[in-house]
């Protein structure tokens, strides 16, 4: 993977918009996220096109179904040669275990690069009120820590979580367990529908391995300039403290 930790979310309406962003940002950012909106519009062909152009893709479809169905979807994601894809941790241990096994077997048998499989813990648009609404009487931090331990035990490579929970995830798992954090907003950006957010610097300082940024870059007059500012902030935050 490219050395920088920025993943740009291609949350756009059309294939042409996605292509233009990839062309402008491919030499700047580490990876592109293809989520439900773009995948529903363009399908796997665009993922193949982006990967075929030498770029990394995080396929953000948040698979959540019976174990057999998710494992089968995971096989197809592996065949797309994406670098990362995700499932919902709330699908349970069996679902995650079957997925990890299917990916490992497919990668080996078909001599494909093995993608990192990460589990969605709690959406960054959710908070304690959301959890109470669906009948979960636990603070986000406790739930996320529990789901991260489940994912690690099931053999997954990491999780998607708010930067606010990154420190407890790191304590609950291991140093090499990936933490991918959406809900990141550069200073001065609006929160939108996100409720549990931080700046890029705060996300990295809290232990995130990758941060996902969409609207602040996509809606900027100069997306490359904003992306480079974020990368500079990430790089600065990643430097070891002076003795």
Order of alpha helices (4+ residues) and beta strands (2+ residues): beta-alpha-beta-alpha-alpha-beta-alpha-beta-alpha-beta-alpha-alpha-beta-alpha-beta-alpha-beta-alpha-alpha
